[in-house]
Amino acid sequence: MVGIVLVSHSGPLADELVRLARQIGGADVPLAGAGGTDDGGLGTSPDLVSRAIEEVDRGDGVVLIPDLGSSVLTARLMEGPGVVIADVPFVEGTIAAVVSAGSGASLEDVVAAAEEARTFRKL
């Protein structure tokens, strides 16, 4: 199953989105938040992201979903074979990715589902 890591400037924000996505998309999806700095402050930590990737990697690839700014730069440090960044809305893209991963979709299909979130309308 494809794993998903939420890269955020805020640990609490990443953790809450993980909880929401698990409730909506199912508890079986390998999903982790990597938010904030190592000391719990605002920012991003390559070490936290790296550990989260290891935690969710089941061999089918890992999607990184950054929130904004330097989280994108941190995620780019982690890109490589089987680890890709999804340039998607943080909340909507995460939900779409989790639902897709939960259905057993491939890495490419999980990213595509997350990217479709750009066109979701609320009204």
All heavy atoms as an XYZ file, in Angstrom:
856
protein
N       0.850     -1.178      0.000
C       0.000      0.000      0.000
C       0.897      1.243      0.000
O       1.934      1.272      0.647
C      -0.905     -0.017      1.232
C      -1.907      1.114      1.260
S      -3.067      1.036      2.666
C      -4.028     -0.397      2.213
N       0.455      2.260     -0.712
C       1.178      3.531     -0.775
C       1.080      4.243      0.560
O       0.014      4.305      1.165
C       0.604      4.420     -1.903
C       1.194      5.815     -1.873
C       0.821      3.764     -3.262
N       2.209      4.771      1.022
C       2.237      5.542      2.251
C       2.137      7.033      1.958
O       2.471      7.483      0.863
N       1.711      7.788      2.953
C       1.524      9.231      2.795
C       2.112      9.935      4.015
O       1.852      9.532      5.151
C       0.033      9.577      2.647
C      -0.554      8.875      1.418
C      -0.181     11.098      2.575
C      -2.052      8.859      1.361
N       2.889     11.004      3.742
C       3.462     11.821      4.817
C       3.011     13.257      4.615
O       3.158     13.823      3.534
C       5.004     11.752      4.825
C       5.583     12.728      5.855
C       5.485     10.336      5.098
N       2.470     13.844      5.675
C       2.051     15.239      5.656
C       3.184     16.081      6.228
O       3.559     15.918      7.389
C       0.782     15.423      6.485
C      -0.372     14.492      6.143
C      -1.573     14.823      7.010
C      -0.713     14.578      4.666
N       3.741     16.953      5.400
C       4.860     17.794      5.799
C       4.311     19.188      6.068
O       3.886     19.882      5.155
C       5.947     17.840      4.710
C       7.154     18.633      5.197
C       6.356     16.433      4.280
N       4.323     19.584      7.337
C       3.715     20.845      7.737
C       4.651     21.646      8.624
O       5.549     21.095      9.254
C       2.410     20.565      8.491
O       1.851     21.757      8.987
N       4.396     22.928      8.686
C       5.127     23.796      9.610
C       4.666     23.594     11.055
O       5.335     24.025     11.979
C       4.906     25.263      9.228
C       5.692     25.672      8.047
N       5.338     25.341      6.770
C       6.839     26.375      7.953
C       6.222     25.832      5.926
N       7.145     26.469      6.622
N       3.536     22.961     11.226
C       2.927     22.822     12.539
C       2.672     21.349     12.859
O       1.928     20.677     12.138
C       1.606     23.601     12.572
O       0.850     23.254     13.700
N       3.274     20.878     13.948
C       3.014     19.508     14.386
C       1.549     19.259     14.684
O       0.972     18.276     14.213
N       0.895     20.149     15.458
C      -0.524     19.932     15.744
C      -1.402     19.921     14.491
O      -2.338     19.136     14.396
C      -0.889     21.096     16.669
C       0.397     21.438     17.364
C       1.455     21.224     16.304
N      -1.086     20.775     13.516
C      -1.868     20.787     12.270
C      -1.721     19.461     11.544
O      -2.713     18.852     11.126
C      -1.423     21.937     11.367
C      -2.088     21.995      9.991
C      -3.588     22.193     10.110
C      -1.458     23.100      9.152
N      -0.498     18.979     11.396
C      -0.271     17.698     10.724
C      -0.965     16.563     11.461
O      -1.608     15.709     10.841
C       1.224     17.428     10.605
N      -0.867     16.556     12.785
C      -1.485     15.487     13.570
C      -3.006     15.485     13.445
O      -3.629     14.422     13.340
C      -1.088     15.614     15.045
C       0.395     15.363     15.280
O       1.066     14.792     14.398
O       0.885     15.749     16.364
N      -3.615     16.661     13.463
C      -5.077     16.735     13.333
C      -5.532     16.295     11.945
O      -6.558     15.622     11.805
C      -5.582     18.144     13.629
C      -5.597     18.479     15.100
C      -6.457     17.527     15.928
O      -7.581     17.165     15.499
O      -6.007     17.147     17.022
N      -4.769     16.656     10.917
C      -5.142     16.225      9.571
C      -4.972     14.721      9.423
O      -5.777     14.068      8.756
C      -4.348     16.995      8.509
C      -4.723     16.715      7.060
C      -6.232     16.824      6.799
C      -3.946     17.645      6.133
N      -3.970     14.154     10.064
C      -3.823     12.695     10.066
C      -5.075     12.060     10.682
O      -5.644     11.108     10.135
C      -2.550     12.252     10.819
C      -2.591     10.757     11.149
C      -1.308     12.584     10.015
N      -5.532     12.589     11.825
C      -6.729     12.038     12.482
C      -7.956     12.143     11.578
O      -8.730     11.190     11.460
C      -6.975     12.744     13.809
C      -6.126     12.221     14.931
C      -6.587     12.735     16.293
N      -5.936     13.972     16.696
C      -4.686     14.069     17.110
N      -3.924     12.995     17.152
N      -4.184     15.223     17.476
N      -8.151     13.309     10.972
C      -9.289     13.501     10.079
C      -9.228     12.531      8.905
O     -10.219     11.866      8.574
C      -9.324     14.950      9.570
C     -10.398     15.269      8.531
C     -11.789     15.150      9.137
C     -10.164     16.657      7.954
N      -8.069     12.440      8.275
C      -7.923     11.572      7.095
C      -8.144     10.108      7.457
O      -8.739      9.357      6.679
C      -6.546     11.773      6.472
N      -7.700      9.693      8.624
C      -7.929      8.299      9.056
C      -9.409      8.037      9.278
O      -9.910      6.957      8.964
C      -7.139      8.001     10.319
C      -5.684      7.759     10.034
C      -4.985      7.077     11.189
N      -3.638      6.737     10.773
C      -2.545      7.069     11.444
N      -2.648      7.740     12.577
N      -1.361      6.720     10.994
N     -10.116      9.004      9.831
C     -11.547      8.826     10.050
C     -12.304      8.747      8.738
O     -13.250      7.976      8.607
C     -12.094      9.969     10.897
C     -11.629      9.924     12.327
C     -12.067     11.137     13.129
O     -12.794     11.994     12.639
N     -11.613     11.221     14.366
N     -11.897      9.520      7.761
C     -12.587      9.536      6.478
C     -12.110      8.416      5.560
O     -12.909      7.748      4.920
C     -12.410     10.899      5.777
C     -13.127     11.983      6.576
C     -12.924     10.862      4.328
C     -12.864     13.394      6.079
N     -10.790      8.214      5.498
C     -10.216      7.295      4.520
C      -9.894      5.917      5.028
O      -9.519      5.048      4.255
N     -10.000      5.711      6.300
C      -9.735      4.393      6.848
C      -8.435      4.347      7.616
O      -7.472      5.030      7.302
N      -8.423      3.526      8.629
C      -7.278      3.437      9.536
C      -6.138      2.600      8.979
O      -5.056      2.584      9.548
C      -7.739      2.867     10.874
N      -6.356      1.897      7.866
C      -5.339      0.984      7.353
C      -4.264      1.662      6.514
O      -3.218      1.070      6.261
C      -5.989     -0.121      6.527
C      -6.894     -1.001      7.368
O      -6.656     -1.112      8.587
O      -7.847     -1.560      6.819
N      -4.499      2.875      6.070
C      -3.543      3.559      5.203
C      -2.331      3.990      6.027
O      -2.476      4.607      7.076
C      -4.192      4.787      4.529
C      -3.173      5.568      3.716
C      -5.358      4.352      3.654
N      -1.113      3.659      5.552
C       0.083      4.117      6.250
C       0.215      5.636      6.087
O       0.472      6.127      4.992
C       1.235      3.387      5.564
C       0.651      2.516      4.518
C      -0.798      2.806      4.419
N      -0.009      6.364      7.150
C      -0.109      7.818      7.111
C       0.578      8.390      8.337
O       0.372      7.903      9.446
C      -1.595      8.203      7.111
C      -1.988      9.652      7.196
C      -1.493     10.433      5.982
C      -3.506      9.760      7.327
N       1.401      9.416      8.124
C       2.095     10.045      9.251
C       2.202     11.540      9.023
O       2.324     12.004      7.890
C       3.489      9.446      9.410
N       2.179     12.267     10.112
C       2.433     13.698     10.079
C       3.876     13.966     10.449
O       4.429     13.319     11.331
N       4.489     14.901      9.740
C       5.848     15.342     10.044
C       5.791     16.854     10.111
O       6.133     17.540      9.147
C       6.838     14.850      8.994
N       5.302     17.359     11.227
C       5.096     18.786     11.347
C       5.966     19.409     12.410
O       6.253     18.797     13.440
N       6.360     20.624     12.140
C       7.127     21.377     13.103
C       8.592     20.994     13.131
O       9.080     20.224     12.308
N       9.282     21.552     14.109
C      10.704     21.292     14.273
C      10.914     20.200     15.312
O       9.980     19.776     15.990
C      11.425     22.577     14.722
O      10.858     23.020     15.959
C      11.290     23.676     13.675
N      12.147     19.776     15.439
C      12.469     18.709     16.391
C      12.120     19.079     17.830
O      11.815     18.207     18.640
C      13.952     18.345     16.306
C      14.330     17.742     14.964
O      13.507     17.000     14.389
O      15.435     18.016     14.480
N      12.151     20.372     18.152
C      11.842     20.807     19.513
C      10.389     21.251     19.681
O      10.013     21.836     20.689
C      12.787     21.910     19.965
C      12.669     23.181     19.144
O      11.835     23.232     18.203
O      13.406     24.136     19.437
N       9.545     20.972     18.667
C       8.126     21.273     18.765
C       7.728     22.659     18.297
O       6.565     23.027     18.397
N       8.665     23.423     17.761
C       8.348     24.756     17.271
C       7.790     24.744     15.863
O       7.615     23.685     15.244
N       7.502     25.932     15.358
C       7.041     26.068     13.981
C       8.231     25.956     13.039
O       9.300     26.490     13.313
C       6.358     27.421     13.764
C       4.985     27.595     14.377
C       4.480     29.005     14.103
C       4.000     26.572     13.837
N       8.025     25.277     11.938
C       9.080     25.079     10.950
C       9.000     23.673     10.412
O       8.005     22.973     10.611
N      10.035     23.271      9.717
C      10.067     21.912      9.183
C      11.388     21.257      9.537
O      12.400     21.931      9.687
C       9.868     21.891      7.652
O      10.860     22.710      7.040
C       8.486     22.386      7.280
N      11.362     19.949      9.661
C      12.536     19.189     10.071
C      12.786     18.036      9.105
O      11.961     17.110      9.018
C      12.321     18.619     11.473
O      13.275     17.614     11.751
N      13.907     18.062      8.390
C      14.226     16.924      7.528
C      14.274     15.602      8.301
O      13.874     14.567      7.765
C      15.602     17.283      6.962
C      15.648     18.778      7.007
C      14.887     19.142      8.261
N      14.738     15.637      9.547
C      14.798     14.401     10.332
C      13.409     13.836     10.604
O      13.190     12.627     10.498
C      15.519     14.638     11.660
C      17.006     14.889     11.485
O      17.567     14.469     10.449
O      17.611     15.510     12.377
N      12.459     14.705     10.961
C      11.087     14.237     11.195
C      10.477     13.674      9.919
O       9.790     12.647      9.949
C      10.215     15.368     11.728
C      10.492     15.855     13.143
C       9.580     17.034     13.493
C      10.328     14.732     14.149
N      10.720     14.322      8.800
C      10.171     13.843      7.519
C      10.796     12.500      7.157
O      10.084     11.566      6.757
C      10.368     14.885      6.403
C       9.881     14.343      5.067
C       9.657     16.196      6.746
N      12.092     12.392      7.310
C      12.777     11.137      6.992
C      12.243      9.982      7.846
O      11.976      8.881      7.332
C      14.279     11.309      7.213
O      14.965     10.128      6.920
N      12.060     10.228      9.132
C      11.518      9.176     10.010
C      10.084      8.808      9.616
O       9.699      7.635      9.655
C      11.588      9.605     11.465
C      12.992      9.560     12.034
C      13.026      9.633     13.548
N      12.489     10.870     14.093
C      13.212     11.952     14.364
N      14.511     11.969     14.122
N      12.643     13.018     14.885
N       9.295      9.804      9.241
C       7.916      9.536      8.831
C       7.881      8.707      7.548
O       7.046      7.799      7.410
C       7.159     10.848      8.649
N       8.781      9.002      6.625
C       8.848      8.205      5.384
C       9.139      6.748      5.726
O       8.487      5.841      5.208
C       9.902      8.789      4.421
C       9.435     10.139      3.865
C      10.189      7.810      3.274
C      10.505     10.916      3.118
N      10.117      6.524      6.575
C      10.451      5.150      6.982
C       9.261      4.466      7.642
O       9.010      3.281      7.422
C      11.641      5.162      7.932
C      12.945      5.536      7.277
C      14.098      5.627      8.264
O      13.973      5.093      9.395
O      15.120      6.231      7.899
N       8.509      5.225      8.438
C       7.361      4.671      9.156
C       6.258      4.195      8.218
O       5.618      3.171      8.476
C       6.807      5.740     10.103
C       5.581      5.338     10.870
C       5.007      6.494     11.681
O       5.779      7.385     12.094
O       3.783      6.499     11.895
N       6.006      4.933      7.136
C       4.865      4.606      6.268
C       5.235      3.792      5.031
O       4.348      3.314      4.323
C       4.102      5.880      5.816
C       3.628      6.677      7.019
C       4.923      6.731      4.863
N       6.508      3.616      4.766
C       6.938      2.930      3.544
C       6.663      1.438      3.645
O       7.221      0.744      4.492
C       8.418      3.183      3.301
C       8.889      2.691      1.950
O       8.084      2.104      1.190
O      10.080      2.907      1.642
N       5.775      0.965      2.795
C       5.432     -0.460      2.731
C       5.939     -1.093      1.438
O       5.576     -2.208      1.105
C       3.916     -0.669      2.815
C       3.244     -0.095      4.051
C       3.640     -0.843      5.311
N       2.865     -0.412      6.457
C       3.170      0.602      7.255
N       4.238      1.328      7.006
N       2.415      0.919      8.285
N       6.743     -0.332      0.675
C       7.314     -0.868     -0.552
C       6.602     -0.451     -1.823
O       7.080     -0.744     -2.914
N       5.454      0.225     -1.703
C       4.701      0.644     -2.885
C       4.866      2.125     -3.192
O       4.209      2.650     -4.093
C       3.211      0.320     -2.708
C       2.976     -1.170     -2.631
O       3.606     -1.916     -3.410
O       2.176     -1.598     -1.781
N       5.706      2.800     -2.454
C       5.951      4.216     -2.671
C       5.366      5.066     -1.560
O       4.533      4.611     -0.771
N       5.856      6.316     -1.503
C       5.418      7.264     -0.489
C       5.127      8.594     -1.168
O       5.925      9.075     -1.977
C       6.493      7.461      0.604
C       6.089      8.547      1.588
C       6.767      6.148      1.329
N       3.985      9.173     -0.821
C       3.599     10.491     -1.306
C       3.811     11.491     -0.177
O       3.321     11.289      0.935
C       2.118     10.522     -1.748
C       1.714     11.923     -2.200
C       1.869      9.514     -2.855
N       4.543     12.554     -0.475
C       4.733     13.650      0.469
C       3.785     14.773      0.098
O       3.726     15.183     -1.071
C       6.170     14.173      0.406
C       7.285     13.149      0.598
C       8.647     13.821      0.441
C       7.164     12.469      1.943
N       3.034     15.264      1.086
C       2.110     16.370      0.850
C       2.528     17.520      1.768
O       2.261     17.495      2.966
C       0.651     15.952      1.106
C       0.274     14.784      0.194
C      -0.283     17.149      0.893
C      -1.129     14.257      0.375
N       3.218     18.530      1.199
C       3.651     19.674      2.006
C       2.562     20.730      2.102
O       1.693     20.817      1.233
C       4.858     20.209      1.227
C       4.590     19.831     -0.188
C       3.786     18.557     -0.144
N       2.617     21.529      3.178
C       1.615     22.581      3.303
C       2.008     23.826      2.517
O       1.279     24.242      1.637
C       1.243     22.884      4.762
C       2.367     23.353      5.663
O       3.517     23.515      5.202
O       2.095     23.557      6.854
N       3.167     24.431      2.769
C       3.557     25.642      2.042
C       5.015     25.977      2.304
O       5.644     25.438      3.209
C       2.675     26.837      2.445
C       2.519     27.112      3.941
C       3.533     28.124      4.429
C       1.120     27.610      4.217
N       5.541     26.875      1.506
C       6.872     27.434      1.710
C       7.976     26.424      1.927
O       8.216     25.553      1.099
N       8.662     26.550      3.067
C       9.838     25.717      3.308
C       9.507     24.242      3.480
O      10.392     23.395      3.354
C      10.617     26.221      4.526
O       9.864     26.065      5.706
N       8.252     23.906      3.738
C       7.918     22.479      3.798
C       8.095     21.834      2.423
O       8.449     20.665      2.323
C       6.498     22.257      4.324
O       5.544     22.730      3.414
N       7.866     22.627      1.373
C       8.098     22.132      0.013
C       9.593     21.882     -0.186
O       9.993     20.856     -0.741
C       7.561     23.122     -1.040
C       7.887     22.644     -2.449
C       6.063     23.337     -0.872
N      10.409     22.810      0.274
C      11.860     22.648      0.141
C      12.342     21.428      0.924
O      13.180     20.661      0.444
C      12.575     23.910      0.620
C      12.240     25.183     -0.140
C      12.923     26.380      0.515
C      12.634     25.072     -1.596
N      11.813     21.229      2.121
C      12.180     20.064      2.916
C      11.748     18.782      2.220
O      12.507     17.812      2.154
C      11.560     20.154      4.325
O      12.025     21.350      4.954
C      11.932     18.948      5.176
N      10.525     18.771      1.673
C      10.039     17.590      0.954
C      10.920     17.294     -0.258
O      11.214     16.132     -0.547
C       8.591     17.799      0.532
N      11.375     18.345     -0.936
C      12.224     18.138     -2.120
C      13.530     17.439     -1.764
O      14.089     16.716     -2.590
C      12.494     19.457     -2.805
C      11.254     19.971     -3.495
C      11.607     20.897     -4.586
N      10.593     20.652     -5.615
C      10.622     21.164     -6.787
N      11.610     21.928     -7.138
N       9.665     20.906     -7.642
N      14.022     17.647     -0.552
C      15.234     16.958     -0.117
C      15.026     15.453     -0.047
O      15.986     14.685     -0.117
C      15.669     17.463      1.270
C      16.134     18.903      1.382
C      16.327     19.278      2.857
C      17.421     19.120      0.596
N      13.784     15.038      0.120
C      13.463     13.623      0.324
C      13.065     12.905     -0.964
O      12.937     11.686     -0.975
C      12.316     13.488      1.331
C      12.566     14.176      2.652
S      13.998     13.499      3.477
C      14.455     14.876      4.509
N      12.814     13.653     -2.029
C      12.398     13.031     -3.292
C      13.439     12.026     -3.765
O      14.632     12.249     -3.620
C      12.231     14.085     -4.384
C      10.944     14.813     -4.384
C      10.849     15.775     -5.552
O      11.700     16.674     -5.661
O       9.911     15.609     -6.353
N      12.960     10.969     -4.339
C      13.852      9.956     -4.885
C      13.030      8.793     -5.384
O      11.799      8.880     -5.473
N      13.671      7.698     -5.698
C      12.930      6.531     -6.181
C      11.850      6.122     -5.183
O      12.132      5.840     -4.024
C      13.997      5.453     -6.313
C      15.289      6.198     -6.436
C      15.114      7.452     -5.631
N      10.621      6.170     -5.627
C       9.497      5.746     -4.791
C       9.014      6.789     -3.806
O       8.082      6.522     -3.052
N       9.619      7.967     -3.773
C       9.178      9.042     -2.879
C       8.923     10.272     -3.739
O       9.852     10.828     -4.327
C      10.220      9.366     -1.782
C       9.727     10.509     -0.903
C      10.514      8.130     -0.941
N       7.643     10.666     -3.828
C       7.256     11.774     -4.698
C       6.469     12.823     -3.914
O       5.868     12.525     -2.888
C       6.411     11.285     -5.903
C       7.203     10.306     -6.756
C       5.119     10.647     -5.436
N       6.491     14.048     -4.444
C       5.741     15.144     -3.835
C       4.469     15.358     -4.638
O       4.497     15.383     -5.866
C       6.566     16.441     -3.837
C       7.834     16.265     -3.004
C       5.739     17.600     -3.286
C       8.779     17.440     -3.092
N       3.375     15.549     -3.931
C       2.109     15.910     -4.566
C       1.877     17.399     -4.308
O       1.777     17.819     -3.154
C       0.965     15.084     -4.009
N       1.815     18.182     -5.367
C       1.570     19.621     -5.278
C       0.062     19.824     -5.275
O      -0.555     20.047     -6.311
C       2.233     20.317     -6.467
C       2.043     21.815     -6.447
O       1.636     22.369     -5.403
O       2.300     22.445     -7.499
N      -0.515     19.709     -4.075
C      -1.975     19.679     -3.950
C      -2.426     20.515     -2.757
O      -1.625     20.804     -1.865
C      -2.467     18.221     -3.777
C      -2.060     17.365     -4.972
C      -1.946     17.595     -2.495
N      -3.710     20.886     -2.718
C      -4.241     21.542     -1.511
C      -4.041     20.613     -0.310
O      -4.303     19.407     -0.401
C      -5.724     21.739     -1.822
C      -5.842     21.628     -3.305
C      -4.741     20.715     -3.745
N      -3.592     21.175      0.797
C      -3.177     20.355      1.938
C      -4.289     19.448      2.462
O      -4.096     18.237      2.595
C      -2.634     21.263      3.043
C      -1.830     20.553      4.091
C      -0.725     19.785      3.754
C      -2.161     20.671      5.427
C       0.033     19.132      4.729
C      -1.404     20.039      6.413
C      -0.317     19.270      6.065
N      -5.450     19.993      2.755
C      -6.526     19.181      3.327
C      -7.195     18.319      2.265
O      -7.265     17.089      2.396
C      -7.577     20.065      4.042
C      -8.755     19.239      4.518
C      -6.943     20.817      5.209
N      -7.683     18.935      1.205
C      -8.420     18.192      0.180
C      -7.545     17.155     -0.507
O      -7.969     16.032     -0.781
C      -9.023     19.147     -0.849
C     -10.097     20.056     -0.289
C      -9.562     21.372      0.271
O      -8.350     21.460      0.587
O     -10.367     22.315      0.393
N      -6.299     17.528     -0.793
C      -5.379     16.592     -1.437
C      -5.059     15.408     -0.550
O      -4.948     14.275     -1.013
N      -4.916     15.672      0.745
C      -4.650     14.586      1.685
C      -5.808     13.601      1.727
O      -5.599     12.384      1.648
C      -4.391     15.151      3.099
O      -3.194     15.925      3.070
C      -4.270     14.040      4.126
N      -7.013     14.114      1.833
C      -8.183     13.221      1.903
C      -8.280     12.380      0.635
O      -8.475     11.153      0.704
C      -9.485     14.020      2.135
C      -9.417     14.819      3.442
C     -10.701     13.099      2.093
C      -9.180     14.012      4.695
N      -8.124     13.012     -0.514
C      -8.202     12.271     -1.779
C      -7.104     11.216     -1.866
O      -7.349     10.085     -2.311
C      -8.122     13.242     -2.956
N      -5.901     11.569     -1.440
C      -4.793     10.613     -1.488
C      -5.041      9.430     -0.556
O      -4.802      8.276     -0.932
C      -3.488     11.313     -1.117
N      -5.530      9.700      0.632
C      -5.773      8.630      1.603
C      -6.869      7.689      1.115
O      -6.732      6.461      1.204
C      -6.089      9.216      2.994
C      -6.629      8.155      3.939
C      -4.850      9.878      3.579
N      -7.934      8.239      0.590
C      -9.021      7.396      0.073
C      -8.502      6.530     -1.071
O      -8.782      5.328     -1.139
C     -10.226      8.253     -0.363
C     -11.241      7.426     -1.132
C     -10.871      8.908      0.861
N      -7.726      7.121     -1.956
C      -7.176      6.382     -3.087
C      -6.200      5.302     -2.627
O      -6.267      4.153     -3.083
C      -6.487      7.358     -4.048
O      -5.971      6.682     -5.161
N      -5.298      5.653     -1.717
C      -4.345      4.662     -1.208
C      -5.079      3.522     -0.511
O      -4.701      2.349     -0.657
C      -3.358      5.323     -0.253
N      -6.130      3.863      0.217
C      -6.904      2.842      0.920
C      -7.584      1.848     -0.007
O      -7.878      0.724      0.394
N      -7.803      2.268     -1.245
C      -8.419      1.360     -2.220
C      -7.391      0.484     -2.926
O      -7.739     -0.319     -3.783
C      -9.215      2.156     -3.264
O      -8.322      2.810     -4.162
N      -6.109      0.680     -2.562
C      -5.058     -0.141     -3.167
C      -4.472      0.445     -4.435
O      -3.783     -0.255     -5.176
N      -4.704      1.717     -4.682
C      -4.206      2.356     -5.905
C      -2.682      2.413     -5.923
O      -2.025      2.389     -4.885
C      -4.782      3.765     -6.019
N      -2.135      2.528     -7.128
C      -0.688      2.649     -7.313
C      -0.217      4.035     -6.894
O      -1.024      4.958     -6.713
C      -0.338      2.438     -8.793
O      -0.828      3.538     -9.564
N       1.079      4.196     -6.781
C       1.661      5.483     -6.430
C       1.209      6.571     -7.397
O       0.770      7.652     -6.981
C       3.194      5.382     -6.420
C       3.979      6.642     -6.084
C       3.656      7.139     -4.681
C       5.478      6.376     -6.228
N       1.264      6.289     -8.676
C       0.853      7.262     -9.682
C      -0.622      7.617     -9.555
O      -1.005      8.783     -9.705
C       1.150      6.732    -11.098
C       2.623      6.551    -11.391
C       3.227      5.272    -10.795
O       2.473      4.350    -10.382
O       4.467      5.213    -10.695
N      -1.447      6.631     -9.271
C      -2.880      6.880     -9.146
C      -3.226      7.642     -7.863
O      -4.160      8.441     -7.851
C      -3.670      5.574     -9.215
C      -3.674      4.976    -10.623
O      -3.401      5.713    -11.599
O      -3.948      3.762    -10.742
N      -2.472      7.402     -6.802
C      -2.696      8.156     -5.560
C      -2.363      9.627     -5.791
O      -3.125     10.520     -5.398
C      -1.882      7.563     -4.391
C      -1.930      8.480     -3.179
C      -2.394      6.173     -4.032
N      -1.241      9.898     -6.458
C      -0.875     11.284     -6.768
C      -1.928     11.914     -7.674
O      -2.346     13.056     -7.450
C       0.529     11.357     -7.400
C       0.825     12.761     -7.917
C       1.587     10.927     -6.399
N      -2.388     11.189     -8.683
C      -3.405     11.722     -9.591
C      -4.694     12.044     -8.851
O      -5.320     13.089     -9.093
C      -3.673     10.734    -10.725
N      -5.101     11.183     -7.931
C      -6.317     11.444     -7.157
C      -6.141     12.696     -6.301
O      -7.058     13.529     -6.210
C      -6.654     10.238     -6.274
N      -4.980     12.839     -5.692
C      -4.714     14.029     -4.879
C      -4.739     15.285     -5.747
O      -5.283     16.319     -5.343
C      -3.375     13.885     -4.167
N      -4.173     15.198     -6.944
C      -4.139     16.351     -7.848
C      -5.533     16.769     -8.302
O      -5.783     17.944     -8.558
C      -3.237     16.071     -9.041
C      -1.768     16.048     -8.661
C      -0.845     15.621     -9.785
O      -1.334     15.068    -10.800
O       0.380     15.822     -9.633
N      -6.444     15.826     -8.387
C      -7.824     16.159     -8.760
C      -8.483     17.059     -7.719
O      -9.444     17.770     -8.028
C      -8.655     14.888     -8.929
C      -8.352     14.125    -10.201
C      -9.207     12.882    -10.330
O     -10.342     12.872     -9.804
O      -8.729     11.917    -10.946
N      -7.955     17.053     -6.510
C      -8.523     17.880     -5.436
C      -8.445     19.368     -5.769
O      -9.192     20.164     -5.209
C      -7.817     17.597     -4.115
N      -7.560     19.738     -6.678
C      -7.473     21.147     -7.095
C      -8.778     21.642     -7.713
O      -9.071     22.833     -7.680
C      -6.374     21.339     -8.129
C      -5.023     21.254     -7.587
C      -4.024     21.741     -8.640
N      -2.710     21.739     -8.077
C      -2.284     22.615     -7.182
N      -3.066     23.557     -6.771
N      -1.056     22.532     -6.703
N      -9.548     20.745     -8.256
C     -10.760     21.154     -8.964
C     -12.025     20.935     -8.149
O     -13.113     21.214     -8.637
C     -10.886     20.393    -10.306
O     -10.999     18.983    -10.037
C      -9.668     20.648    -11.193
N     -11.886     20.428     -6.925
C     -13.078     20.218     -6.089
C     -13.734     21.553     -5.782
O     -13.091     22.477     -5.329
C     -12.713     19.534     -4.767
C     -12.229     18.116     -4.886
C     -11.681     17.490     -3.786
C     -12.307     17.403     -6.063
C     -11.217     16.194     -3.868
C     -11.840     16.108     -6.157
C     -11.298     15.499     -5.051
N     -15.001     21.622     -6.021
C     -15.762     22.836     -5.700
C     -16.559     22.589     -4.438
O     -17.036     21.486     -4.212
C     -16.663     23.201     -6.864
C     -15.852     23.565     -8.115
C     -16.716     24.186     -9.173
N     -17.571     25.225     -8.680
C     -17.275     26.532     -8.698
N     -16.148     26.921     -9.199
N     -18.132     27.407     -8.247
N     -16.730     23.611     -3.662
C     -17.501     23.495     -2.423
C     -18.922     23.975     -2.601
O     -19.794     23.639     -1.813
C     -16.806     24.258     -1.304
C     -15.462     23.623     -0.974
C     -14.756     24.357      0.115
C     -13.407     23.696      0.316
N     -12.558     24.394      1.230
N     -19.154     24.786     -3.597
C     -20.505     25.288     -3.872
C     -20.855     25.038     -5.315
O     -20.068     25.037     -6.186
C     -20.602     26.782     -3.595
C     -20.369     27.200     -2.146
C     -20.419     28.713     -2.043
C     -21.405     26.591     -1.224
